[in-house]
Amino acid sequence: MRQKLAVFDHLIGATQIVAKRLRGLKIGERTAMQIVGLVISWAVAIGIIGIGIGYAAKSEMNATRFGLPQLPERGARGWWQVKGVRDIVSGVLVIVAITTARADLWWLILVLSLIPLGDALVVLTNGGSKSAAFGIHGATAAAMIIAALLLERS
């Protein structure tokens, strides 16, 4: 667990170094920090929409990668579709915020980072894969938090 936390500490430290270097750089009317934050936001939005489509289609491949130790019974796989709808709407919400409410986008991204943090907690507390909890869900949350900080500080 300490090694996992150390990785996040290094990631945050690296982000702070990059942020210091990007702070004064301007590209057009936007700062480089804003552009990096927006690129991460777009990537997360498009990625989660794609994942949501896979779950809505009841893709067993998506479910096995989530990290839980056991797939639900066939009759309960409608829950995948519930998760799929949540993921699709979350991604669309980010895209809407990017295009209409950019000044408040960082708050939205920060709050939405609670979803992958919650997913990681669910995986860990149900005996799931630690590599999925930290490598998929934790990394997604970290990327979202970094994007929010870059957007907020620019």
MIDOSE-1310 file (N, C-alpha, C; in nm, 2 decimals, decimal comma, always signed):
residues 154
mrqk	+0,08/-0,12/+0,00/+0,00/+0,00/+0,00/+0,09/+0,13/+0,00; +0,20/+0,12/+0,08/+0,29/+0,24/+0,08/+0,35/+0,27/-0,06; +0,38/+0,16/-0,13/+0,43/+0,18/-0,26/+0,33/+0,24/-0,36; +0,21/+0,21/-0,34/+0,10/+0,27/-0,43/+0,09/+0,42/-0,39
lavf	+0,09/+0,45/-0,26/+0,08/+0,59/-0,22/+0,21/+0,67/-0,27; +0,32/+0,60/-0,27/+0,44/+0,67/-0,31/+0,43/+0,70/-0,46; +0,37/+0,61/-0,54/+0,35/+0,64/-0,68/+0,27/+0,77/-0,70; +0,16/+0,78/-0,62/+0,08/+0,90/-0,63/+0,15/+1,02/-0,59
dhli	+0,23/+1,01/-0,48/+0,31/+1,12/-0,44/+0,41/+1,17/-0,55; +0,47/+1,07/-0,62/+0,56/+1,11/-0,73/+0,48/+1,17/-0,84; +0,36/+1,12/-0,87/+0,28/+1,18/-0,97/+0,24/+1,32/-0,94; +0,20/+1,35/-0,82/+0,17/+1,48/-0,78/+0,29/+1,57/-0,79
gatq	+0,41/+1,53/-0,74/+0,53/+1,60/-0,75/+0,56/+1,64/-0,89; +0,55/+1,54/-0,98/+0,58/+1,56/-1,12/+0,48/+1,66/-1,18; +0,36/+1,65/-1,14/+0,26/+1,75/-1,19/+0,29/+1,89/-1,15; +0,34/+1,90/-1,03/+0,37/+2,04/-0,98/+0,49/+2,10/-1,05
ivak	+0,59/+2,01/-1,09/+0,70/+2,06/-1,17/+0,65/+2,10/-1,31; +0,57/+2,02/-1,37/+0,52/+2,05/-1,50/+0,44/+2,18/-1,50; +0,35/+2,19/-1,39/+0,27/+2,31/-1,38/+0,35/+2,43/-1,37; +0,46/+2,43/-1,29/+0,55/+2,55/-1,28/+0,61/+2,59/-1,41
rlrg	+0,64/+2,49/-1,49/+0,70/+2,52/-1,62/+0,60/+2,57/-1,72; +0,48/+2,52/-1,71/+0,38/+2,56/-1,81/+0,30/+2,69/-1,77; +0,31/+2,73/-1,64/+0,24/+2,84/-1,59/+0,25/+2,96/-1,68; +0,36/+3,01/-1,72/+0,38/+3,13/-1,80/+0,36/+3,11/-1,95
lkig	+0,36/+2,99/-1,99/+0,36/+2,97/-2,14/+0,22/+2,99/-2,19; +0,20/+3,07/-2,29/+0,07/+3,10/-2,35/+0,07/+3,05/-2,50; -0,04/+3,00/-2,54/-0,06/+2,95/-2,68/-0,19/+3,02/-2,72; -0,18/+3,12/-2,80/-0,30/+3,20/-2,83/-0,35/+3,27/-2,70
erta	-0,48/+3,25/-2,67/-0,54/+3,31/-2,55/-0,53/+3,22/-2,43; -0,50/+3,10/-2,46/-0,50/+3,00/-2,35/-0,36/+2,97/-2,30; -0,35/+2,94/-2,17/-0,22/+2,89/-2,12/-0,20/+2,75/-2,15; -0,07/+2,71/-2,15/-0,04/+2,57/-2,17/-0,11/+2,48/-2,07
mqiv	-0,12/+2,53/-1,94/-0,18/+2,45/-1,84/-0,33/+2,42/-1,87; -0,40/+2,52/-1,92/-0,54/+2,51/-1,96/-0,55/+2,40/-2,07; -0,46/+2,41/-2,17/-0,46/+2,32/-2,28/-0,44/+2,17/-2,24; -0,34/+2,15/-2,15/-0,32/+2,02/-2,10/-0,44/+1,97/-2,02
glvi	-0,50/+2,06/-1,93/-0,62/+2,02/-1,86/-0,73/+1,99/-1,95; -0,75/+2,07/-2,06/-0,86/+2,04/-2,15/-0,84/+1,91/-2,23; -0,71/+1,88/-2,27/-0,68/+1,76/-2,34/-0,71/+1,64/-2,25; -0,67/+1,64/-2,12/-0,70/+1,53/-2,03/-0,85/+1,52/-2,01
swav	-0,92/+1,63/-2,00/-1,07/+1,63/-1,98/-1,14/+1,57/-2,10; -1,10/+1,61/-2,22/-1,15/+1,54/-2,34/-1,12/+1,39/-2,34; -1,00/+1,36/-2,31/-0,96/+1,21/-2,31/-1,05/+1,13/-2,21; -1,07/+1,19/-2,09/-1,15/+1,12/-1,99/-1,29/+1,11/-2,04
aigi	-1,35/+1,22/-2,10/-1,48/+1,22/-2,14/-1,51/+1,12/-2,25; -1,42/+1,12/-2,35/-1,44/+1,03/-2,47/-1,41/+0,88/-2,42; -1,31/+0,86/-2,33/-1,29/+0,73/-2,28/-1,40/+0,67/-2,20; -1,46/+0,75/-2,12/-1,57/+0,70/-2,03/-1,69/+0,67/-2,11
igig	-1,72/+0,75/-2,22/-1,83/+0,73/-2,31/-1,81/+0,59/-2,38; -1,69/+0,57/-2,43/-1,66/+0,44/-2,49/-1,68/+0,32/-2,40; -1,63/+0,34/-2,27/-1,65/+0,23/-2,17/-1,79/+0,21/-2,14; -1,87/+0,32/-2,13/-2,01/+0,31/-2,10/-2,09/+0,24/-2,21
igya	-2,05/+0,27/-2,34/-2,11/+0,20/-2,45/-2,09/+0,05/-2,44; -1,97/+0,01/-2,40/-1,93/-0,13/-2,38/-2,02/-0,20/-2,28; -2,04/-0,13/-2,16/-2,12/-0,18/-2,06/-2,27/-0,19/-2,10; -2,31/-0,08/-2,17/-2,45/-0,08/-2,21/-2,48/-0,19/-2,31
akse	-2,38/-0,24/-2,38/-2,40/-0,35/-2,47/-2,37/-0,48/-2,40; -2,36/-0,48/-2,27/-2,33/-0,60/-2,18/-2,21/-0,67/-2,22; -2,10/-0,60/-2,25/-1,97/-0,66/-2,29/-1,91/-0,72/-2,17; -1,89/-0,85/-2,18/-1,83/-0,93/-2,07/-1,68/-0,89/-2,05
mnat	-1,62/-0,85/-2,17/-1,48/-0,80/-2,16/-1,46/-0,68/-2,07; -1,55/-0,58/-2,08/-1,54/-0,47/-2,00/-1,56/-0,51/-1,85; -1,65/-0,59/-1,82/-1,68/-0,63/-1,68/-1,56/-0,70/-1,62; -1,49/-0,79/-1,70/-1,38/-0,86/-1,64/-1,27/-0,77/-1,61
rfgl	-1,25/-0,66/-1,68/-1,15/-0,56/-1,66/-1,17/-0,47/-1,54; -1,30/-0,46/-1,49/-1,33/-0,37/-1,39/-1,26/-0,40/-1,26; -1,23/-0,53/-1,24/-1,14/-0,57/-1,12/-1,21/-0,65/-1,02; -1,34/-0,66/-1,03/-1,41/-0,75/-0,92/-1,38/-0,89/-0,95
pqlp	-1,38/-0,97/-0,84/-1,34/-1,11/-0,85/-1,43/-1,20/-0,92; -1,56/-1,16/-0,94/-1,66/-1,25/-0,99/-1,76/-1,17/-1,08; -1,79/-1,22/-1,19/-1,90/-1,16/-1,28/-2,03/-1,19/-1,22; -2,13/-1,09/-1,24/-2,27/-1,12/-1,19/-2,33/-1,24/-1,27
erga	-2,43/-1,30/-1,21/-2,50/-1,40/-1,29/-2,57/-1,34/-1,41; -2,60/-1,42/-1,51/-2,66/-1,38/-1,63/-2,78/-1,29/-1,61; -2,87/-1,33/-1,51/-2,99/-1,25/-1,49/-2,97/-1,11/-1,43; -2,85/-1,09/-1,37/-2,82/-0,97/-1,30/-2,73/-0,88/-1,39
rgww	-2,71/-0,91/-1,51/-2,62/-0,84/-1,60/-2,68/-0,71/-1,65; -2,81/-0,68/-1,62/-2,87/-0,55/-1,65/-2,80/-0,44/-1,57; -2,73/-0,48/-1,46/-2,65/-0,38/-1,38/-2,54/-0,33/-1,46; -2,49/-0,40/-1,56/-2,39/-0,35/-1,65/-2,44/-0,23/-1,73
qvkg	-2,57/-0,25/-1,77/-2,63/-0,14/-1,85/-2,65/-0,02/-1,76; -2,68/-0,03/-1,64/-2,70/+0,08/-1,54/-2,56/+0,15/-1,54; -2,46/+0,08/-1,52/-2,32/+0,14/-1,52/-2,29/+0,21/-1,65; -2,33/+0,14/-1,76/-2,30/+0,20/-1,89/-2,37/+0,34/-1,91
vrdi	-2,50/+0,34/-1,87/-2,57/+0,47/-1,88/-2,50/+0,58/-1,79; -2,46/+0,54/-1,67/-2,39/+0,64/-1,58/-2,26/+0,69/-1,65; -2,19/+0,60/-1,70/-2,06/+0,64/-1,77/-2,08/+0,73/-1,89; -2,18/+0,69/-1,97/-2,21/+0,77/-2,09/-2,25/+0,91/-2,05
vsgv	-2,34/+0,92/-1,96/-2,39/+1,05/-1,91/-2,28/+1,13/-1,85; -2,19/+1,07/-1,77/-2,08/+1,14/-1,71/-1,99/+1,20/-1,82; -1,96/+1,13/-1,92/-1,88/+1,18/-2,03/-1,94/+1,29/-2,10; -2,07/+1,28/-2,13/-2,14/+1,38/-2,20/-2,15/+1,51/-2,12
lviv	-2,16/+1,49/-1,99/-2,16/+1,61/-1,90/-2,03/+1,68/-1,90; -1,92/+1,61/-1,91/-1,79/+1,68/-1,92/-1,78/+1,76/-2,05; -1,82/+1,69/-2,16/-1,82/+1,76/-2,29/-1,91/+1,89/-2,29; -2,02/+1,88/-2,23/-2,11/+2,00/-2,22/-2,04/+2,11/-2,14
aitt	-1,98/+2,07/-2,03/-1,91/+2,17/-1,95/-1,79/+2,23/-2,02; -1,72/+2,15/-2,10/-1,61/+2,20/-2,18/-1,66/+2,31/-2,27; -1,77/+2,29/-2,33/-1,82/+2,38/-2,44/-1,90/+2,49/-2,38; -1,96/+2,48/-2,26/-2,05/+2,59/-2,22/-2,01/+2,65/-2,08
arad	-1,94/+2,58/-2,00/-1,91/+2,64/-1,87/-1,76/+2,61/-1,83; -1,67/+2,65/-1,92/-1,53/+2,62/-1,90/-1,47/+2,67/-1,77; -1,52/+2,79/-1,72/-1,47/+2,85/-1,60/-1,50/+2,76/-1,48; -1,60/+2,68/-1,48/-1,64/+2,59/-1,37/-1,60/+2,44/-1,40
lwwl	-1,54/+2,42/-1,51/-1,51/+2,28/-1,55/-1,42/+2,21/-1,45; -1,33/+2,28/-1,39/-1,24/+2,22/-1,29/-1,31/+2,16/-1,17; -1,42/+2,23/-1,13/-1,50/+2,18/-1,01/-1,57/+2,05/-1,05; -1,63/+2,05/-1,17/-1,70/+1,93/-1,22/-1,60/+1,81/-1,23
ilvl	-1,49/+1,83/-1,29/-1,39/+1,72/-1,31/-1,35/+1,67/-1,17; -1,32/+1,77/-1,08/-1,28/+1,73/-0,94/-1,39/+1,64/-0,87; -1,51/+1,69/-0,88/-1,62/+1,61/-0,82/-1,64/+1,48/-0,89; -1,63/+1,47/-1,02/-1,65/+1,35/-1,09/-1,54/+1,25/-1,07
slip	-1,42/+1,30/-1,02/-1,31/+1,21/-0,99/-1,35/+1,12/-0,87; -1,45/+1,15/-0,80/-1,50/+1,07/-0,69/-1,56/+0,93/-0,74; -1,60/+0,93/-0,86/-1,66/+0,81/-0,92/-1,55/+0,70/-0,93; -1,43/+0,73/-1,00/-1,33/+0,63/-1,01/-1,27/+0,60/-0,87
lgda	-1,26/+0,70/-0,78/-1,22/+0,67/-0,64/-1,31/+0,57/-0,57; -1,44/+0,59/-0,59/-1,54/+0,50/-0,54/-1,53/+0,36/-0,60; -1,51/+0,36/-0,73/-1,49/+0,23/-0,80/-1,38/+0,15/-0,74; -1,26/+0,22/-0,72/-1,15/+0,16/-0,66/-1,18/+0,10/-0,52
lvvl	-1,25/+0,18/-0,44/-1,29/+0,13/-0,31/-1,38/+0,01/-0,32; -1,47/+0,01/-0,41/-1,56/-0,11/-0,43/-1,48/-0,23/-0,46; -1,38/-0,21/-0,56/-1,30/-0,33/-0,60/-1,22/-0,38/-0,48; -1,16/-0,29/-0,41/-1,07/-0,33/-0,30/-1,15/-0,39/-0,18
tngg	-1,27/-0,34/-0,15/-1,34/-0,39/-0,04/-1,42/-0,52/-0,07; -1,42/-0,56/-0,20/-1,48/-0,68/-0,24/-1,38/-0,79/-0,29; -1,26/-0,78/-0,25/-1,16/-0,88/-0,28/-1,12/-0,88/-0,42; -1,13/-0,77/-0,49/-1,10/-0,76/-0,63/-0,95/-0,74/-0,65
sksa	-0,92/-0,71/-0,78/-0,78/-0,70/-0,82/-0,72/-0,56/-0,78; -0,62/-0,57/-0,70/-0,55/-0,44/-0,66/-0,49/-0,37/-0,78; -0,44/-0,44/-0,88/-0,39/-0,37/-0,99/-0,50/-0,30/-1,07; -0,62/-0,35/-1,07/-0,73/-0,28/-1,14/-0,77/-0,16/-1,05
afgi	-0,78/-0,18/-0,92/-0,82/-0,07/-0,83/-0,73/+0,05/-0,84; -0,60/+0,02/-0,84/-0,50/+0,13/-0,85/-0,47/+0,17/-0,99; -0,45/+0,07/-1,08/-0,40/+0,10/-1,21/-0,51/+0,15/-1,31; -0,63/+0,11/-1,29/-0,74/+0,16/-1,37/-0,81/+0,27/-1,30
hgat	-0,88/+0,24/-1,19/-0,96/+0,34/-1,12/-0,88/+0,45/-1,06; -0,78/+0,41/-0,99/-0,69/+0,51/-0,92/-0,62/+0,60/-1,02; -0,57/+0,54/-1,13/-0,50/+0,62/-1,23/-0,60/+0,72/-1,30; -0,72/+0,67/-1,32/-0,83/+0,76/-1,38/-0,86/+0,88/-1,29
aaam	-0,87/+0,85/-1,16/-0,90/+0,95/-1,06/-0,78/+1,05/-1,06; -0,66/+1,00/-1,06/-0,54/+1,09/-1,05/-0,54/+1,18/-1,17; -0,56/+1,12/-1,29/-0,56/+1,20/-1,41/-0,67/+1,31/-1,41; -0,79/+1,28/-1,35/-0,89/+1,38/-1,34/-0,86/+1,49/-1,24
iiaa	-0,80/+1,45/-1,13/-0,76/+1,55/-1,03/-0,65/+1,64/-1,09; -0,56/+1,58/-1,16/-0,45/+1,66/-1,22/-0,51/+1,76/-1,32; -0,61/+1,71/-1,41/-0,68/+1,80/-1,50/-0,75/+1,91/-1,43; -0,82/+1,88/-1,32/-0,89/+1,98/-1,24/-0,79/+2,09/-1,19
llle	-0,68/+2,04/-1,13/-0,58/+2,13/-1,08/-0,52/+2,22/-1,19; -0,49/+2,16/-1,30/-0,43/+2,24/-1,41/-0,53/+2,35/-1,46; -0,66/+2,31/-1,47/-0,76/+2,40/-1,51/-0,79/+2,51/-1,41; -0,79/+2,48/-1,28/-0,81/+2,57/-1,18/-0,70/+2,67/-1,16
rs	-0,57/+2,63/-1,18/-0,46/+2,71/-1,16/-0,42/+2,80/-1,28; -0,49/+2,78/-1,39/-0,46/+2,86/-1,50/-0,54/+2,98/-1,52
